[in-house]
Amino acid sequence: MYTDNQFVIDMDELKSADIPVNRFFHLQVNYNNVKYEFLIRFSSTNKNLVCFGSGAYDPTKFKPPVYNRHSWGSEFEESVIYYNDPTLYNDDKLTCGWGVGKNEEWYLQVIADILSILAKKTLIENENVLFFGTSGGGFTSVILSTLLKGSSSLVNNPQIFLRNYNPTHFNNMMNTCFDDPHTDAILTEYGYRFDVIELFKRKNHMPEITYAVNINSEFDVECQLIPFINSLASFENFDDQVKVILYSSDGGHQGVLDKEETVKLIKNHFKDESAQISVLIKQLETKDREIAELKTIPGYIDYKVKNISMRLKRRVFKGRK
C-alpha cells in the first residue's frame, strides 16, 4: 500500500471531484470496465508537474499497480503523478504492457485524457508537464507527451519501436492485448501504438524529447536510438525537438542514470523553461515600455526624429554607391 488516502471514482465524476493537495493519494478512475490507477501529490505552490512511467516488473515479487521510483516523490517540490499501466491486468504473467490496451481500447489515450483533466483542475499548463520514464516507461512517456500537446518528455534507454524489442516479450504483449494478434491488419491499424514515429505522423506533432542513452547498451543504440534518428527524416515537422545525452555505463540496458543525476535533469528542465519564460517576460515588458513612451508627445517626437534621421542616412549612403 503506497498511501492510506484512497479515492475511487468513475470517469464522468472526475471533472467535478475535489483534488487533495500537498499529500499523496491513490486515485482509481473507472472507465469502460477498466481501472486506471495513479499515485499523486499536487503542490499548492508549484505549477510544474512530473509524470512517472514504469517499465517491466517481476510478477513473482508483487502485483500491480506498479509505480516505479515512487520513493523519489519527496525529492520534488513540483507536483508528481505515477501512473499504472492497466494492460498488466490483461494477464497476470505479463511483465510490460506499454499501455497498448485491449483490442480497440488504447489505454494510453485514456491515461492522457485523465492526466489532462487533472492538470486543468489544478491549473497546470501542458507546457509545464514533463513525462519521465526508462525502458518501457520511456516509451509511454514519449507517447503521452505526444498526446498531451505542449508537454515534454525525458527518457532513459527507452523502447521507441516495440517491434524491435525482444520478440518473446512483444509477442506475449500482443497475445494478451488482441483477440487475433497475428494479422497484418492489427499491425497496420494500430501501428501508432507500437511505433512513436507513426504516432507523430498520425498527430502531426512531435514533442520536445530529452533522450538519454547508455552507449554501452548495443540494443538501445542499434535497435532504438539509431533507427529513431534515421526515422526523423520521414517526419516533416521535425525541427530540433530532440536532445540526445550520451553516457557510459557497464550495466547495458539496465545501466540507467542514477537517482541524483535523473533528479537533477528533471529539475534543470523546469529551470531552463522558467529561464526562457523570464526572458520572454522581460522582452515583453521592454516592448510595453517602448510603446508607452511612444504614446507620450516627447516620446513620439523623439521617435519621429530618429526615424527621419535613419531615412536620411540611408539616402546619403545609397547615393555614394
C-alpha positions in Angstrom: 0.0 0.0 0.0 1.6 3.3 -1.1 -0.8 5.6 0.8 -3.9 5.3 3.1 -5.6 8.1 1.1 -7.7 6.2 -1.5 -10.2 7.6 -4.0 -12.3 5.6 -6.4 -14.4 7.4 -8.9 -15.9 7.0 -12.4 -14.6 8.9 -15.4 -17.6 11.2 -15.6 -17.1 12.2 -12.0 -13.5 13.2 -12.4 -14.0 16.8 -13.6 -16.2 17.7 -10.5 -14.2 15.7 -7.9 -12.2 17.5 -5.2 -8.5 17.0 -5.6 -6.3 17.0 -2.4 -3.1 19.0 -2.4 0.3 18.7 -0.6 -0.2 15.0 0.3 0.0 11.7 -1.6 -3.2 10.0 -2.5 -4.1 7.0 -4.6 -6.7 7.6 -7.4 -8.6 4.9 -9.2 -10.7 6.1 -12.2 -13.1 3.5 -13.6 -13.8 3.7 -17.3 -15.3 1.1 -19.7 -14.8 -1.6 -17.1 -11.1 -0.8 -16.8 -9.4 0.7 -13.7 -6.9 3.4 -14.2 -4.7 3.9 -11.2 -2.5 6.8 -10.1 -0.3 7.8 -7.2 -0.5 11.6 -6.9 0.7 14.5 -4.9 -0.3 18.0 -6.1 1.6 21.0 -4.9 -0.3 24.1 -3.8 2.6 26.4 -4.7 4.4 24.9 -7.7 2.7 24.7 -11.1 5.1 22.2 -12.7 4.2 18.5 -13.0 6.4 15.4 -13.4 4.6 12.2 -14.6 6.4 9.0 -14.0 6.0 5.9 -16.2 7.0 2.4 -15.2 9.0 -0.2 -17.1 8.9 -4.0 -16.8 8.3 -5.6 -13.3 8.6 -9.1 -11.8 5.1 -10.6 -11.3 6.6 -13.2 -8.9 7.5 -10.4 -6.4 4.4 -8.2 -6.4 1.3 -7.3 -8.2 0.1 -4.1 -10.0 -0.4 -1.2 -9.6 3.3 -0.6 -10.4 4.7 2.8 -9.5 8.5 2.7 -10.3 10.5 5.3 -8.3 7.6 6.2 -6.1 10.1 6.9 -3.3 11.5 9.8 -5.3 8.4 11.8 -4.8 9.8 13.6 -1.7 12.7 14.9 -3.9 10.4 17.3 -5.8 8.6 20.5 -4.9 6.8 20.0 -8.2 3.6 18.1 -8.4 4.1 14.4 -9.2 1.9 11.7 -10.7 2.8 8.0 -11.1 0.5 6.1 -13.5 0.0 2.4 -13.6 -0.5 0.5 -16.9 -3.9 -1.3 -16.9 -2.5 -3.5 -19.7 -0.8 -5.5 -17.0 -4.2 -6.8 -15.9 -4.7 -8.5 -19.2 -2.6 -11.4 -18.0 -1.0 -11.9 -14.5 2.2 -13.1 -16.2 2.7 -10.0 -18.4 5.8 -8.1 -17.3 5.3 -5.0 -19.5 2.3 -3.8 -21.5 3.5 -0.4 -22.9 -0.1 0.9 -22.4 -1.2 -0.9 -25.6 -4.6 -1.8 -24.0 -7.1 -4.3 -25.2 -8.3 -4.6 -28.8 -9.8 -1.2 -29.9 -9.3 0.3 -26.4 -6.0 2.2 -26.2 -5.2 2.6 -22.5 -2.5 5.3 -23.0 -5.1 7.6 -24.7 -7.4 7.3 -21.7 -4.5 7.9 -19.3 -3.6 11.0 -21.3 -7.2 12.2 -21.1 -7.3 11.7 -17.3 -3.9 13.5 -16.9 -5.2 16.4 -19.0 -8.3 16.7 -16.7 -6.2 16.6 -13.6 -3.8 19.2 -14.8 -6.6 21.6 -15.8 -8.3 21.1 -12.4 -5.0 22.2 -10.7 -4.3 25.0 -13.2 -1.2 23.3 -14.6 -0.4 24.2 -18.2 0.6 21.5 -20.6 3.9 23.3 -21.2 4.7 22.7 -17.5 4.2 19.0 -17.7 7.2 16.6 -18.1 6.9 12.9 -18.6 9.8 10.7 -17.4 10.5 7.0 -17.7 13.1 4.4 -18.6 12.8 1.4 -20.9 9.0 0.7 -21.3 8.3 3.7 -19.2 10.3 5.7 -21.6 8.1 4.6 -24.5 4.9 5.5 -22.6 6.5 8.9 -21.7 7.1 9.8 -25.4 3.6 8.6 -26.4 1.9 10.6 -23.6 3.9 13.8 -24.3 2.8 13.5 -27.9 -0.9 13.1 -26.9 -0.7 15.9 -24.3 0.4 18.6 -26.8 2.7 21.1 -25.4 4.3 18.8 -22.8 7.8 17.3 -22.9 9.5 14.0 -22.2 12.7 13.0 -20.6 13.5 9.3 -21.3 16.4 7.0 -20.5 17.2 3.8 -22.6 13.6 3.9 -23.9 11.9 1.5 -26.3 10.9 3.6 -29.3 9.9 0.8 -31.7 8.3 -2.1 -29.9 8.7 -4.5 -32.8 12.5 -4.0 -32.4 12.2 -5.2 -28.9 12.6 -8.8 -27.5 10.3 -10.9 -29.8 9.2 -13.0 -26.8 8.1 -10.0 -24.7 6.5 -8.3 -27.7 4.5 -11.5 -28.7 3.4 -12.0 -25.1 2.0 -8.5 -25.1 0.3 -8.9 -28.5 -1.3 -12.2 -27.4 -2.8 -10.6 -24.3 -3.9 -7.4 -26.0 -5.6 -8.6 -29.1 -8.0 -11.4 -29.8 -6.4 -12.0 -33.2 -2.9 -10.7 -32.7 -1.0 -12.2 -35.7 -2.8 -10.5 -38.5 -1.2 -7.8 -40.6 -4.4 -5.7 -40.1 -3.5 -5.3 -36.4 0.0 -4.1 -37.1 -1.3 -1.8 -39.8 -4.4 -0.4 -38.0 -2.7 0.0 -34.6 0.8 0.7 -35.7 0.9 4.0 -33.8 0.6 2.0 -30.6 3.9 0.3 -31.3 6.0 3.0 -33.1 6.4 6.6 -31.9 7.1 7.9 -35.4 3.8 6.5 -36.6 2.1 8.4 -33.8 4.0 11.6 -34.6 2.7 11.3 -38.2 -0.9 10.5 -37.0 -1.0 13.5 -34.7 1.1 15.7 -37.0 3.1 16.6 -33.9 6.3 15.7 -32.1 7.0 16.7 -28.5 10.3 18.0 -27.0 12.3 15.0 -26.1 15.4 14.7 -24.0 16.8 11.2 -24.9 19.5 9.8 -22.6 21.1 6.5 -23.7 23.9 4.3 -22.5 26.4 3.9 -25.3 27.5 0.6 -23.9 24.0 -0.9 -24.5 24.1 -2.3 -28.0 20.4 -2.9 -28.0 19.4 0.6 -27.1 21.8 2.2 -29.5 21.4 0.0 -32.6 17.8 -1.1 -32.3 16.2 2.0 -30.8 18.3 5.3 -31.0 19.8 4.9 -34.5 16.5 3.8 -36.1 14.8 6.7 -34.3 17.2 9.3 -35.5 17.1 7.9 -39.1 13.3 7.8 -39.0 13.1 11.5 -38.1 13.8 12.3 -41.8 10.4 10.9 -42.7 8.6 13.3 -40.3 8.1 16.6 -42.0 7.5 18.6 -38.8 10.8 17.7 -37.2 12.5 20.9 -36.0 15.2 20.2 -33.5 12.9 18.8 -30.8 15.3 16.1 -29.7 18.2 16.5 -27.3 20.4 13.4 -27.0 22.5 12.7 -23.9 25.2 10.0 -24.3 26.8 8.4 -21.3 28.7 5.2 -20.5 27.6 2.5 -18.0 28.6 -1.1 -17.6 25.0 -2.1 -16.9 23.8 -2.3 -20.5 20.1 -1.7 -20.9 19.8 -1.7 -17.1 22.6 0.8 -16.8 20.3 3.9 -16.4 21.3 7.2 -14.9 21.2 7.1 -11.1 18.7 8.9 -8.9 20.9 12.0 -8.3 21.6 12.5 -12.0 18.0 12.0 -13.0 16.5 14.3 -10.4 19.0 17.0 -11.5 18.0 16.6 -15.1 14.3 16.9 -14.2 14.8 20.0 -12.1 17.1 21.6 -14.7 14.3 21.0 -17.3 12.0 23.2 -15.3 14.7 25.8 -14.6 15.5 26.1 -18.3 11.8 26.5 -19.0 11.5 29.1 -16.3 14.6 31.0 -17.5 13.1 31.1 -21.1 9.8 32.4 -19.7 11.6 35.1 -17.7 13.5 36.3 -20.8 10.2 36.4 -22.8 8.5 38.4 -19.9 11.4 40.9 -19.8 11.3 41.3 -23.6 7.5 41.9 -23.4 8.0 44.4 -20.5 10.6 46.3 -22.6 8.2 46.4 -25.6 5.4 47.6 -23.3 7.7 50.4 -22.0 8.7 51.4 -25.6 5.0 51.5 -26.7 4.1 53.6 -23.6 6.9 56.1 -24.3 5.7 56.4 -27.9 2.3 57.4 -26.7 3.7 60.5 -25.0 4.3 63.6 -27.0 8.1 63.8 -26.2 8.4 60.1 -27.0 6.6 60.4 -30.3 8.7 63.4 -31.4 11.9 61.5 -30.4 10.8 58.5 -32.4 10.0 60.6 -35.5 13.3 62.4 -35.3 15.2 59.2 -35.1 13.2 57.7 -37.9 13.8 60.7 -40.2 17.5 60.6 -39.4 17.8 57.0 -40.3 16.0 57.5 -43.6 18.3 60.4 -44.5 21.4 58.3 -43.7 20.1 55.6 -46.0 19.7 58.0 -48.8 23.1 59.5 -48.3 24.8 56.1 -48.3 22.8 54.9 -51.2 23.9 57.9 -53.2 27.5 57.2 -52.6 27.4 53.7 -54.1 
